[in-house]
């Protein structure tokens, strides 16, 4: 069986593409690869801002599973 092309992958249903995208991201977001994914100053500042906002009011957060469910339900 041959490897699927990008065009093949883009023809997958949205939930399958989302699952694939998440699997790809998980494969590069591992701790041992973090030095290969440097943040820009703007990205670091945005993460700091979001963390501070969460620290001020954690009740505004949405669990990851809920976000994923909402995305899949669209």
N, C-alpha and C positions, 0 to 999 in steps of 0.2 A: 504494500500500500504506500502511495506517495504522500509526502508531507502536504498538508493543506496550505494553500496560498493565502495571502492577506485577503484577497477578493472572496475566497471561500469562507473565511472566518467572518467577514463582514456580512455575509448572507445568513448567518446564524440568527435565530430569534434573539431579541433583546435580553431576555433573562440568561440565555446561554453565553452571550457576549459579556454580560456583566460578571457572570461567574468566572469566565476566562480572564477578564481584566483583573479581577480580584486575585485570582491564582497567580497571574503574572506579577502583580504588585507584591504579593506576599513573598514571592520567590526572590525579589530584590530588596525587600525591606527587612531582611534578617540582620540582626545586630552586627555580624561580622562583615557586612557590606556597607555599614553606615558611613565609613570614611570615603566611599565611592559616590555618596549621595550628599555632597555638601549643600548646606542651605545658604541662600543669599542673605544679606543683612535684612532685607525687607521681609523675607520669609521668616527669619528668626524673630523679628519684631512682631510680626502678625501672630506667630505661635505664642509669644509671651503675652500679647494683648488678650488672646483668647483664653489662655490659662488663667490670667488675672480675672477676667470676666467670670469664668467658671468658679474660681475661688470665692468671688463675691456672692454668687448665687448659683450653687450647684443644682438647684431644682429646675433650672431652665434647660439643662442638658437632656438629650434624648439617647437612650441606650442604643448601641450599635445594631442590635438585633431588630429594633424598631425601625431604624433608618433603612436597613436592608429590606425589611418587609414592605415598607412604603415604596421603595424603589421597584421591587418585584411586582407590586400590585398595580403599578402604573401601566 
